[in-house]
Structure formats: C-alpha cells, structure tokens
Amino acid sequence: MDASSTVPSPAPPAPAAGTNEPPLGAIGASRPRVEGTGKVTGAVRYAADEPMSDLAHGWVVSSTVTRGRIRGLNTSAVLTMPGVLGVIDHHNAPRLNLEAGSFFGPDGGMHLLQNEEIPHSGRPIALVVAETAEQARSAAMALRVTYDEEPHDVDFSPEHPSARPATSFFGEDATVGDVDGELAASTVVVDERYATPEEHGAAMEPHSATAWWEGERLQVVDSNQAPFLVAMTVATLFRLDPKQVRVQSQHVGGGFGSKSGTCGPQVVLAVMATKMFGLPVRVTLTRTQVFQTISMRPATDQRVRIGADPDGRLRAIDHAAAFEISRLADYLENCTELTNTLYAARAIRTRRTAVPVDILPPYSVRGPGATPGSFALESALDEVAERLGMDPLELRLRNEPAVGPVSGLPFSRRSLVACLTEGARRFSWATRDHRPRTRREGPLLVGTGMAATSFSAGAMPSTASITAEADGTFTVAIGASDIGTGARTALTAVSAQALRVVPERIRLLIADSDLGPAWGAGGSRGTTSWSWAITESAAKLRSQLGGATLPLTVSYDTTEALGELPPMERHSYSAVFCEVTVDPATGEVRVRRLMGMFAVGRVINPLLARSQLVGGMIMGLSMALHEEGVRDPATGRHINTDLAGYHIAAHADVPDIEADFVPDYEPGDPSGIKGVGEIGTVGTAAAIANAVWHATGRRLRTLPIRLDRVLEEGPGS
C-alpha cells in the first residue's frame, strides 16, 4: 500500500530550499484537502476496502449477558458449515500478555478470549473465521453459547460503595486556600450537581482491521488514530519484537478518540486469526458491535460549589467530579481540568472519584474530561451570575487570572478575554436582557447563552525525516494520522513553509508505523507534535544542503527539545455564544445560532481549521440535545446500539454556525500553533444549556436536554 497515493505529483520548480528568500505563505492559506478528489470520487480506500488475495473474514460473537461465565460453546455444527475455517474462543486463542494496556496501565478490555469470564455486556467471546464475510456471519449466528449468569452492577453513582479516588495520571487534585472558609464568607453560594451520560464516538466508519504475515513480519491495516502507538501495543500484547510489527492506517473515517492509541478488538482478533490460520484475515465490526466493544465517554456526576462576593469576585470553587470506569482497566475522565485554570478565586479545591462498575473500559472521546467538566463549571458559573443579577459575560471577565490559579505558573499566552469581547461584539450580546423568559416569538420562548472554555495545548515527542531528492522535490516522512481532519494538507503546508518551497514540491508519507515514533491524532496534539518535528527536520536539512550530494536525508526527534521547554500553562481558548428557541408545549429545543471565537495559535489552514471548529461545535450541540448511551438496568445491556436509537445531530438540527479566530501565537512552539480538534466541542453544551435557562427560566443540569425534561404543563406553558 503506497503511503503517498493521494499526494499530488511535483509541480514546476520554485525557489530552492536553503535560500534566504521569504517563506511562500503556505501556512495561513486556505487550501482544499490534497486527498479531497480521491474521497469524493471513491478512489480513496479505507481499512475495510484494501484488496487482499486469499483473504479470510472473521465475525465477532458477543456475549448476550452482562456478567457471568461461559458454560459451553457448541462449535461442532458451525465447523461443518460452508466456508468455515475455524472458531477461536478461550479454549484455543493465543495467550496474550496481560500487562499490555494504555497510558493508565494494563487494560483487560483488550485481553480477549483469555478465559471464560464475562465482565460486561457485548464482550467478544468468539471469532468465527470463514472464506467470505457472509459465511462467517451466518456461522457466527449459528454458534450456540450457554452461560452461568451472575449478578451485575451497572448502577453508577458517586455514593457507590466501590467509589475510590481516581488515578492522578494528569496530576494531583487541587487544594488552594480555605475553600470551606471562603464559601462560608461568600454572599452568594451555588451548590448544585450536574450529570452527563455515556457518550459514544459514533464515527461514520466502523472499525476494521486486516492482519497477515510477510515472512517474520506482522502486517496490519487498521482504522486507528495512532499507527505507531497501536504497533507498539500489538507487539507488547502478542510478545513480539516491535520491529516485527507494521501498522498502516492511511485513511480513517472519523475517530473522535474511539480509534486512539489502544488496540481495538478488530485488531486483537484479526492478529489472533492470522496467527492461527496463516491467512490474511479481516475483522470488521458491525455498528452494534462498535457500540458494544469500542470505548465510550463515561457517565459523570459532578458537584460544583462556587462562592462569590456581591461584586462578582469569586471567593471559592469546589469541584467534585465522579465518573464510571470498568473493573477491567483504570482511566481518568479529568473533569476538573478547567477548574484549575479558567478563573481566579481565593480558594480552589478539586476531587476526582472513579466508580468501578460492570462496563466496557471507557476511554477518550473528543475533549475528554474538559467537555463534561465544562458543562458543570460553566453552568454553575451562569447560576452565580443569575443569583447576583449580573451579566454572565461580565462575571467571567471580572475573574480573569494573571497566572495559573492552581499552578501559579505564567501563561505562555492567554487570549480568553479577546475571545469573550470579540464574540460578544459579533453576537450583539450587549442588547441582551439578562432576565429569563422575557422573549417570545408566538408560542416559542427565545433565549441566549454563552460559555467560556480552554483546552490544554502542547506537543508530544515525534520523529520526522525529510529527503531532498535529486529532482528538486522533498519527501517528508512522519508517522502522523489523518482521521478526516485534513492532516495531509496541513503538514504539506508546514513542510513547504519550513523548506521555503511551494507545496507542490512536497511528497508526504504518513500513517505508517514504519515511519518512526510519532504521536497520534489525539489530545489536540497531533498537528502540533508532527509540525514541530517537520519544522526542525527542515531546518536541519537546509543547513546541510549547500553543495551536498542528493538525495540527502535528515531526521529530527523532538523529545529533547520538548524536555527543555520552561514550565508554563499552555492552552487554547474559546467563547461560544448561542441562541435557542424552546416550545414549552412540546419540549422541543432548537438551536438557532451558534457563534464561537477561538484562540488556537497560528492557523495553518483557515479553511480546514474552521471546518474542525464547526464540526466540534456540532458535536457539542449533539451532546447537549441528543446523545445518551442508555442501559437496561435489569439486564445491564445497551439498548440503543445503533444510529437509530443513539441520536446524533442531523442536518436539520444544525443552525447558522460561525467560527472565527482571534490573533494568537504559541511562543513555545516553533510554528506558533496549537490544536483545534477539541476546543470546538468543549464549551458548546454549556452555552446551549445556559441559553435554554434564559429562554425558560428553568435550569437543566442533566444532559441531554431531552423533550421530557423541558416539557411544561399548565396555563403558564
């Protein structure tokens, strides 16, 4: 598979690299995606599309109980069915390294088919392998499984007897000042709980992987966000030398965290099957299986207490966030991230609680931690403004910190005020009557709301190589991933700018673990990490080009440079403004307008960056009004495991959306850039919830804002 198959061929010569001519403006120009034509014409291949000779297909069999043990698997009839090559289950599956996992430690979610235990509903318990996908599916449906069912527990709450302090992977809980004393001295105190449900990435492309052997090397084509990280995890899981494993992920139809650096079941099972049968094996999950076996955002329950003086100065913020985890793996939904950095207060305390229950291990979904945390914090802050009779915008401006409120570190650059003031100007916020339920249009109530937010910025270690070719072109190689964000186009521009050539002279190779260590597309650190490595590689190459024999290749690893950065708070910022209409007779909420101003550093490609931000805001809208993973408490099973039952925003739900930028630059990055992938999602749900309060006078503290939660009865409706 050719990593450069979608990159345009070289164009006529441009100014030579290494000259003192000014950059050609590749960064900052709005350019369409380099692979766009291939995508709209169907020429681009996704993981399930790659042609393969002698290909066998695996079909996943999932548990129909939530907790228990497999009593029996009757494979005799299945093995005689047409085309069936075999069945893999806990009796014959390859033994895995049970220490393999994620950043948080061993992850039992990927330790599949190792024993007869059923730890959660939908757990893969067997893989039927056949010559065609249809034969595999038919045989999987015929497989008879019996269970010894055991009591399950999916009842998440902060008061759960198994609740425990969460891992401190992202730092310890905060304790600054005397929170209880400051709350007691406050004129106004808000003390409320806010809840968010399980939410799924629900990417358009289901997860698919194909695995085969070429000699002693394991080859994998997978739909993931981090080919190098997945390759390392596969090597650990199957006890292979990392050099034996190659993972490619050329085109990905969305991820939102669900395809990040851990091994999905499609990879684990495909590798097992190719080890056992010696053939290339493809495993593609159904939509229902994606919901059952792919990590989701955990449900959260957050108590926020805020105390303020009459002038709006915050005295105390106390944020206690509980979230569900699986008994199979640790994880941190870092809901208190924004509380540590967004507003000044004399005292700040955060507490994070993990509640183990019988569910699939949760993991990152777009804006992990910050997105549900923002809903709680920004809703509570709006309630403070309400009780003070103050403009919510003015309250936020009045509590702008000079340094990190918890860390005490300086900000590398803080542009939240610019986002707030420019957003307010464009939204005509100054004309808002801050009293609730004052605007009507016929039977509809109309309201406006806003929220401020930040998202941590930075880069992770990555390696890039650049080759100056004899024909005047440059081959740039980095193990980046393009999950539909336009990374190919952005990195082509970064490369051209750094080499001082036109983009047409760049040949970009990405999405292949053989290209070396690189961060994945996650944490809003993908483009920043890759761009840093490319920029420094280009500088190194340009310094060596004079009189050099071509081709000439240089590489650069950013690990050391990142370690030399001074400690600072580095963030992207945004302010989101919203207008909604509410029909109190039906409970229907319609978002009429969304407007966001963003400080995301230097913008590589405004066209693609704006697309990312608008997409993030739509996802936030979807979270606010629709998305909710629902379990049957009696069985513990998901009951809405498809896109008919798990509602997401459709075209009819999406209003006029405006996303724009305030001037910003990250001084700790060679290119001055920050990530844009998640900041659009983070504050949107809170802005919508605040607008619904303004329209109705009722505060909804549980997402999604469903019709039944809004519906009013009686003569006042």
QUIMO-V752252 format. One record per residue. PHI is phi in radians with two decimals (NA if undefined). NEAR is the number of other C-alpha atoms within 12 Angstrom. Layout:
phi/near
PHI/NEAR
PHI/NEAR
//
This chain:
phi/near
NA/26
-1.60/19
-1.15/33
-1.87/26
-1.09/22
-1.84/29
-1.58/32
-1.11/24
-1.25/19
-1.01/21
-1.86/18
-0.97/16
-1.01/18
-2.28/24
-0.90/22
-1.16/28
-1.11/36
1.62/26
-1.41/19
-1.66/15
-1.16/16
-1.15/18
-0.99/25
-1.56/25
1.36/24
-1.11/31
-1.39/35
1.76/26
-1.64/25
-1.47/22
-2.10/25
-1.20/22
-1.08/30
-1.18/34
-1.74/32
-1.04/24
-1.07/15
-1.07/18
-1.25/19
-1.33/12
-1.72/10
1.43/14
-1.33/16
-1.28/28
-1.86/28
-1.64/34
-1.00/36
-1.42/34
-1.72/28
-1.12/28
-1.21/17
-2.67/20
-1.39/14
0.97/18
-1.42/28
-1.81/38
-2.19/47
-1.90/50
-2.14/45
-1.40/46
-1.84/41
-1.91/37
-1.15/38
-1.76/29
-2.11/34
-1.56/37
-2.63/31
2.71/26
-2.40/27
-1.36/33
-1.46/19
-2.78/20
-2.19/29
-1.62/22
-1.66/27
-1.04/17
-1.22/19
-1.13/30
-1.17/25
-1.66/18
-1.29/26
-1.00/20
1.37/24
-1.26/34
-1.67/33
2.89/36
-2.21/42
-1.83/41
-2.54/36
-1.21/28
-1.35/21
-2.21/22
-1.19/31
-0.99/28
-1.35/26
-1.80/31
-1.41/23
-1.33/26
-1.51/25
-1.18/29
-3.05/34
-1.99/34
-1.04/23
-1.60/27
2.05/21
-0.94/25
-2.18/33
-1.14/38
-1.12/44
-1.77/40
-1.56/42
-1.49/46
1.03/37
-1.71/29
-2.80/26
-1.53/30
-1.32/30
-1.96/40
-1.65/43
-2.86/41
-1.15/44
1.33/36
-1.08/46
-1.05/44
-2.09/47
-2.86/45
-2.28/52
-1.65/47
-1.97/46
-2.52/39
-1.24/29
-2.26/24
-1.12/30
-1.17/21
-1.14/27
-1.12/36
-1.14/31
-1.06/27
-1.22/37
-1.09/38
-1.20/22
-1.54/24
-1.22/34
-1.74/23
-2.19/27
-2.03/20
-2.29/22
-1.80/19
-1.36/24
-2.15/20
-1.05/20
-1.98/26
-2.44/32
-2.10/35
-1.55/29
-1.34/34
-2.85/31
-1.07/32
-1.57/19
-1.01/20
-1.09/15
-1.58/25
-1.01/24
-2.58/25
-1.03/26
-1.28/33
-1.02/26
-1.71/23
-0.94/18
-1.73/21
1.98/18
-1.28/21
-1.06/29
-1.59/31
-2.48/25
-2.19/27
1.30/21
-1.81/21
-1.08/29
-1.10/23
-1.14/18
-1.20/29
-1.12/30
-1.11/20
-1.56/21
-1.39/29
-1.28/22
-2.16/31
-2.28/33
-1.76/33
-2.44/27
-2.44/29
-2.00/32
-2.27/37
-2.27/39
-2.25/44
-1.55/34
-1.07/41
-2.34/46
-1.89/47
-1.08/43
0.87/46
-1.15/31
-1.05/24
-1.54/31
-1.13/36
-1.28/47
-2.59/44
-2.50/47
-2.17/46
-2.23/45
-2.77/39
-1.89/27
-2.08/17
1.17/10
-1.65/16
-1.82/23
-1.55/37
-1.88/39
-2.35/49
-1.89/46
-2.41/57
-1.67/52
-2.59/52
-1.77/49
-2.72/47
-1.03/49
-1.20/42
-1.12/41
-1.15/48
-1.06/50
-1.15/33
-1.20/40
-1.05/46
-1.05/34
-1.15/30
-1.09/37
-1.79/33
0.97/21
-1.91/21
-1.15/18
-0.91/27
-1.22/23
-1.44/25
-1.98/37
-2.18/39
-2.11/49
-2.06/44
-2.60/52
-1.14/43
-2.33/48
-2.23/41
-1.56/34
1.57/34
-2.48/39
1.00/43
1.71/37
-1.28/44
-2.13/49
-1.40/43
-1.24/38
-1.69/47
-1.47/48
-1.28/49
-1.06/50
-1.11/45
-1.29/50
-1.00/50
-1.28/53
-1.14/49
-1.17/49
-0.96/47
-1.19/42
-1.23/39
-1.14/27
-1.45/27
-1.89/30
1.21/23
-2.10/30
-1.11/36
-2.25/49
-1.95/49
-2.14/47
-2.11/40
-1.39/38
-1.31/29
-1.06/26
-1.09/30
-1.15/34
-1.04/38
-1.11/41
-1.42/42
-2.13/43
-1.89/47
-0.99/43
-2.24/39
-1.28/44
-1.29/45
-1.14/49
-2.27/44
-2.42/39
-2.18/43
-1.80/37
-2.12/41
-2.08/40
-2.27/49
-2.00/41
-2.48/39
-1.45/28
-1.04/21
-1.47/23
1.62/37
-1.21/33
-1.38/41
-1.65/37
-2.67/44
-2.25/51
-2.18/44
-2.16/43
-1.96/39
-2.03/49
-1.94/45
-2.58/51
-1.47/49
-2.31/46
-1.59/36
-1.26/29
-1.56/32
-2.80/35
-1.49/34
-2.91/42
-2.24/44
-1.62/45
-1.43/45
-1.15/46
-1.62/49
-0.94/45
-1.24/42
-1.07/50
-1.31/44
-2.41/43
-1.45/48
-2.32/39
-1.38/33
-2.71/39
-1.15/31
-2.44/35
-2.40/41
-2.36/36
-2.21/40
-2.45/34
-2.05/40
-2.19/38
-1.78/40
-2.14/40
-1.29/39
-2.43/37
-1.54/37
-2.33/44
-1.04/46
-1.03/45
-1.24/46
-2.74/47
-1.12/43
-2.23/43
-0.53/45
1.26/47
-1.01/42
1.31/45
-1.12/44
-1.20/50
-1.18/51
-1.12/48
-1.12/54
-1.00/51
-1.22/54
-1.13/54
-1.29/49
-1.20/48
-1.12/44
-1.13/51
-1.10/45
-1.19/42
-1.09/41
-1.05/38
-1.02/32
-1.28/27
-1.48/28
1.18/21
-2.00/28
-1.07/32
-1.03/41
-1.16/41
-1.10/30
-1.05/35
-1.18/36
-1.11/30
-1.24/25
-2.04/31
-1.30/28
-1.47/30
-1.53/25
-2.39/24
-0.96/31
-1.04/33
-1.80/33
-1.31/27
1.30/18
-1.40/19
-1.22/20
-1.45/30
-1.09/29
-2.91/33
-2.19/40
-2.11/36
-1.16/41
-1.05/35
-1.08/28
-1.10/39
-1.13/40
-1.25/29
-1.24/30
-1.09/35
-1.09/33
-1.10/20
-1.20/23
-1.50/29
1.03/19
-1.08/27
-1.09/18
-1.52/12
-1.26/29
-1.49/21
-1.33/31
-1.28/25
-1.35/28
0.99/29
-1.91/19
-1.93/26
-2.34/20
-2.26/15
1.10/11
-1.41/18
-1.58/25
-1.63/37
-2.13/38
-2.56/41
-2.22/49
-2.66/53
-2.62/52
-2.67/50
-1.92/59
-2.81/53
-2.45/51
-2.57/48
-1.04/42
-2.07/41
2.75/41
-2.37/40
-2.10/34
-0.96/32
-2.64/42
-2.17/39
-2.24/44
-2.21/41
-2.28/38
-2.02/38
-1.45/36
-1.50/25
-1.19/16
-1.54/21
1.60/27
-1.66/35
-2.32/43
-1.76/42
-1.89/47
-2.15/43
-2.71/51
-1.37/48
-1.32/56
-2.37/53
-1.91/47
-1.73/40
1.84/37
-1.51/43
1.63/39
-1.04/48
-1.00/47
-1.19/44
-1.13/44
-1.24/49
-1.10/49
-1.16/45
-1.06/46
-1.09/52
-1.10/42
-1.09/36
-1.20/42
-1.61/48
1.05/36
-2.34/39
-1.35/33
-1.00/41
-1.15/30
-1.63/36
-1.80/46
-1.96/40
-1.80/47
-1.98/41
-2.46/49
1.10/48
-2.54/42
-1.11/46
-1.17/35
-1.40/32
1.92/37
-1.05/37
-2.77/47
-1.15/44
-1.59/45
-1.49/48
-2.94/46
1.20/37
0.95/42
-2.18/40
-1.13/42
-1.11/54
-1.13/46
-1.15/48
-1.21/54
-1.12/53
-1.04/42
-1.09/47
-1.17/50
-1.06/42
-1.26/34
-1.09/38
-1.13/40
-1.09/29
-1.12/28
-1.14/35
-1.06/29
-1.25/19
-1.91/22
-1.31/27
-1.00/16
1.29/11
-1.31/17
-1.43/13
-1.77/19
-1.32/20
-2.26/29
-2.07/26
-2.28/31
-2.31/29
-2.55/33
-1.95/30
-1.45/32
-0.95/23
-1.14/14
-1.09/22
-1.13/22
-1.17/15
-1.57/12
-1.15/20
-1.21/16
-1.15/17
-2.65/24
-1.56/34
-2.15/39
-2.56/43
-1.57/49
-2.38/48
-2.72/50
-2.31/55
-2.00/57
-2.08/51
-2.52/48
-2.19/38
-2.23/40
-2.07/36
-2.29/43
-1.69/29
-1.17/32
-1.37/22
-1.97/21
1.42/25
-1.32/28
-1.90/40
-2.13/40
-1.47/43
-1.56/28
-2.65/32
-2.25/44
-2.42/46
-2.23/50
-1.95/48
-2.28/55
-1.97/48
-2.21/50
1.28/39
-1.20/33
-1.61/39
-1.20/40
-2.47/35
-0.99/32
-1.09/25
-1.30/34
-1.11/43
-1.12/32
-1.07/27
-1.08/36
-1.20/44
-1.11/37
-1.07/35
-1.12/41
-1.15/49
-1.11/43
-1.14/40
-1.14/46
-1.07/49
-1.08/40
-1.10/45
-1.16/46
-1.92/43
-2.26/36
-1.31/39
-2.88/38
-1.33/35
-2.04/30
-2.00/31
-1.38/19
-1.09/18
-1.27/15
-1.87/24
1.38/32
-1.62/34
-1.07/35
-2.03/23
-2.31/27
-1.71/30
-2.72/27
-1.47/25
-1.53/16
-1.62/20
-1.62/31
-1.39/28
-2.22/32
-1.10/29
-1.81/18
-0.96/12
-1.17/13
-1.51/26
-1.62/27
-1.58/25
-1.14/22
-2.10/30
-2.11/31
-2.29/41
-2.54/35
-2.08/36
-1.75/29
-1.01/25
-2.74/30
-2.79/30
-1.69/33
-1.17/24
-1.50/31
-2.12/35
-0.99/31
-1.77/35
1.31/34
-1.79/42
-2.33/45
-1.41/48
-2.10/54
-1.20/47
-2.11/49
-1.05/50
-1.18/53
-1.37/51
-1.02/55
-1.65/53
-1.21/56
-1.07/51
-1.14/53
-1.05/51
-1.18/53
-1.06/54
-1.17/49
-1.21/49
-1.12/48
-1.05/39
-1.09/40
-1.28/40
-1.88/38
1.41/28
-1.98/25
-1.62/30
-1.79/38
-1.88/39
-2.21/34
-1.69/40
-1.35/40
-1.46/38
-1.33/27
-1.00/22
-1.17/20
-1.46/25
-1.75/34
-0.90/22
-1.99/21
-2.24/14
1.80/8
-1.14/7
-1.45/11
-1.44/20
//
